[in-house]
């Protein structure tokens, strides 16, 4: 379990997060939602121990994250940020292998197990046709699969994504989220991610936290969090929340105020 207790954090003199508390359990598909600039990415960076909080603590299985060495931590949590430099002309196989660095010796020479793990992940994602291509020559959807492959070969139980479907079309968005759901359901991975698409959050996540002005507005199941009153207040817009007739999950429909007045 990841226990987040009274986290406050920010940059320079600006406080972004204010007393954030919630728990994330093993095998959760946990979504963080909220307006732009409300602190979603900041919360991910604190969980990943990339920046320090002003106050509060985060523990994993009752062990404070500050007590792990960097190498230990890299074997527990893998993180895919919004922006990764894919401009260098590495082959896909070479790029994926970078995810094995926490397990390599001081000389960073891959072992036979490293190569086997890369091959296994390539097979799982069905990207064998891309392995000899250069990462900087791929489409956006292809690159995102390769970035996911790189974090998968890190062999962590917890995988964190900051907007994994950013700039992707609806087809690629669904493909990426289905991959993450398979990791969650078939391989017992704990998935934590930020999303702007509330309907994707409602469809794929089993737990959500809605951040409002740096505070927890609502925390729980999608049915509890995605209610029209909270959504309208946080996002400053008019919506209707219905139930998807196929999946029985909540979905949010924006409504023009002019149409209902």
C-alpha positions in Angstrom: 0.0 0.0 0.0 1.1 3.6 -0.7 0.0 5.8 2.1 -0.1 9.6 1.3 -0.4 11.6 4.5 -1.0 15.3 4.7 1.3 16.2 1.8 1.8 19.9 1.1 4.2 20.9 -1.7 5.0 23.5 -4.3 7.6 25.5 -6.1 9.6 28.4 -4.7 7.0 30.4 -2.6 3.9 29.0 -4.3 2.1 26.2 -2.5 0.5 23.8 -5.0 -0.7 20.9 -2.9 -2.4 21.4 0.5 -2.7 18.5 3.0 -3.3 15.8 0.5 -4.1 12.4 2.0 -5.2 9.1 0.4 -4.3 5.5 0.2 -3.4 3.5 -2.9 -3.7 -0.3 -2.6 -2.0 -3.1 -4.4 -3.7 -3.8 -7.8 -5.5 -0.4 -7.8 -6.0 1.3 -11.1 -5.8 4.7 -9.6 -6.6 7.9 -11.5 -5.8 11.5 -10.5 -8.0 14.1 -12.1 -8.6 17.8 -11.8 -8.1 21.1 -13.7 -4.8 22.2 -15.3 -2.4 23.5 -12.8 -4.1 22.0 -9.8 -1.1 19.9 -8.8 -1.7 16.5 -10.4 1.8 16.1 -11.9 3.3 17.5 -8.7 1.7 14.8 -6.7 3.1 12.1 -9.0 6.6 13.6 -8.7 6.4 13.5 -4.9 5.2 9.9 -4.9 8.2 9.1 -7.2 10.5 11.0 -4.8 11.6 13.4 -7.6 10.7 16.5 -5.5 10.4 17.0 -1.8 7.2 18.0 0.0 7.0 20.9 2.5 5.3 18.6 5.0 3.6 15.2 5.3 4.9 11.8 4.3 4.6 9.0 1.8 5.2 5.4 2.7 5.2 2.2 0.7 4.2 -0.8 2.8 4.9 1.3 5.9 8.4 2.2 4.8 9.0 5.9 4.2 10.1 6.6 0.6 13.1 8.6 1.7 14.6 5.5 3.3 15.1 3.8 0.0 18.3 4.1 -2.1 17.8 5.3 -5.6 18.5 1.9 -7.0 16.1 0.2 -4.6 13.4 2.7 -5.4 13.8 2.1 -9.1 13.0 -1.5 -8.6 9.7 -0.6 -6.8 8.3 2.3 -8.9 8.6 3.0 -12.6 7.6 6.4 -13.8 6.7 7.6 -17.3 6.5 11.5 -17.4 4.5 13.5 -19.9 7.6 14.4 -22.0 10.5 12.1 -22.8 13.2 12.9 -25.2 12.8 10.6 -28.2 14.9 12.7 -30.6 18.0 10.5 -30.4 18.4 7.9 -33.1 18.4 4.8 -30.9 16.7 1.6 -32.2 13.6 0.6 -30.4 15.4 -2.4 -28.8 18.2 -0.2 -27.5 15.7 2.4 -26.1 13.7 -0.3 -24.3 16.9 -1.7 -22.8 17.5 1.5 -20.9 14.8 0.4 -18.6 17.0 -2.4 -17.3 19.7 0.0 -15.9 18.7 -0.5 -12.2 19.6 -4.2 -12.6 22.9 -3.8 -14.5 26.4 -3.8 -13.0 28.7 -0.8 -12.8 29.7 -1.4 -16.5 26.0 -1.3 -17.7 26.5 -4.4 -19.8 23.1 -6.2 -20.4 22.9 -9.8 -19.2 21.1 -12.6 -20.9 18.2 -12.1 -18.5 18.0 -8.4 -19.5 17.7 -9.4 -23.2 15.1 -12.0 -22.3 13.1 -9.5 -20.3 13.2 -7.0 -23.2 12.1 -9.8 -25.6 9.2 -10.8 -23.3 7.9 -7.2 -23.1 8.2 -6.7 -26.8 6.1 -9.9 -27.2 3.5 -8.7 -24.7 3.0 -5.4 -26.5 3.2 -7.0 -29.9 5.7 -4.6 -31.2 8.1 -7.0 -32.8 7.8 -5.2 -36.1 9.2 -2.0 -34.6 12.3 -3.4 -32.8 14.8 -2.4 -35.6 13.4 1.0 -36.3 14.7 4.2 -34.8 12.7 5.7 -32.0 12.8 9.2 -33.5 11.1 7.9 -36.7 7.9 6.5 -35.0 4.4 7.9 -34.8 3.0 9.2 -31.6 1.0 6.1 -30.8 4.0 3.8 -31.6 6.4 5.9 -29.4 4.0 5.7 -26.5 4.0 1.9 -26.7 7.8 1.9 -26.7 7.9 4.2 -23.7 5.5 1.8 -21.9 7.8 -1.0 -22.9 10.8 0.8 -21.3 9.0 1.1 -17.9 7.7 -2.5 -18.1 11.2 -3.9 -18.4 12.0 -2.1 -15.1 10.0 -4.9 -13.4 8.3 -2.9 -10.8 5.0 -3.7 -9.1 4.0 0.0 -9.2 3.9 1.9 -12.5 3.1 5.6 -12.6 2.1 7.5 -15.8 1.6 11.3 -16.2 -1.0 11.7 -19.0 -0.1 8.5 -20.9 -2.7 9.4 -23.6 -1.7 13.0 -24.2 -1.9 14.1 -27.9 -3.2 10.6 -29.0 -6.3 10.0 -31.1 -9.2 8.1 -29.6 -8.1 4.8 -31.1 -4.6 5.0 -29.7 -5.9 6.3 -26.4 -8.1 3.2 -25.9 -5.3 0.9 -27.0 -2.9 2.4 -24.5 -5.4 2.3 -21.6 -6.3 -1.3 -22.5 -2.7 -2.2 -22.2 -2.5 -0.6 -18.8 -5.7 -2.5 -17.8 -4.2 -5.8 -18.9 -1.1 -5.0 -16.8 -3.4 -4.3 -13.8 -5.7 -7.3 -14.2 -3.4 -10.0 -15.6 -0.1 -9.0 -14.0 -1.3 -7.5 -10.8 0.5 -4.2 -11.4 -0.6 -1.2 -9.4 -1.3 1.6 -12.0 -1.3 5.3 -11.0 -2.0 7.9 -13.6 -3.2 11.4 -14.3 -5.9 11.9 -16.9 -7.7 14.8 -18.4 -10.4 12.6 -20.0 -13.0 12.1 -17.3 -14.8 9.4 -19.3 -11.6 7.4 -19.7 -11.0 7.8 -16.0 -14.5 6.6 -15.2 -14.2 3.7 -17.6 -10.7 2.3 -16.7 -10.0 3.3 -13.1 -11.3 1.6 -10.0 -10.4 4.5 -7.7 -10.1 8.2 -8.4 -9.0 11.3 -6.5 -10.3 14.7 -7.7 -8.0 17.5 -6.9 -9.5 21.0 -6.4 -7.2 24.0 -5.9 -4.5 21.7 -4.5 -6.8 19.9 -2.1 -8.7 16.6 -2.2 -12.2 17.4 -3.3 -13.4 13.8 -3.6 -11.8 10.3 -3.3 -13.2 6.9 -4.0 -14.9 4.9 -6.8 -15.6 6.6 -10.1 -19.3 6.5 -9.3 -18.6 8.5 -6.1 -16.2 11.0 -7.6 -17.7 11.7 -11.0 -20.9 13.4 -9.8 -22.2 16.5 -11.6 -22.1 18.8 -8.6 -18.3 18.4 -7.9 -17.5 18.3 -11.6 -19.3 21.5 -12.3 -17.8 23.3 -9.4 -14.2 22.1 -10.0 -14.2 22.6 -13.8 -16.4 25.6 -13.9 -18.7 24.2 -16.6 -22.1 22.6 -16.9 -22.3 18.8 -17.3 -24.7 15.8 -17.2 -23.4 12.6 -15.7 -25.0 9.4 -17.1 -24.3 5.6 -16.8 -22.7 3.9 -19.8 -25.3 1.4 -20.9 -22.6 -1.2 -21.9 -20.1 -0.9 -19.1 -22.3 0.6 -16.3 -19.5 3.1 -15.7 -20.2 6.9 -15.3 -19.6 9.2 -18.2 -19.7 12.9 -18.3 -21.4 15.0 -21.0 -20.6 18.7 -21.3 -23.7 20.8 -21.9 -23.9 24.3 -23.4 -25.6 26.6 -20.9 -27.4 28.3 -23.7 -29.2 25.0 -24.5 -30.6 24.5 -21.0 -31.5 28.1 -20.1 
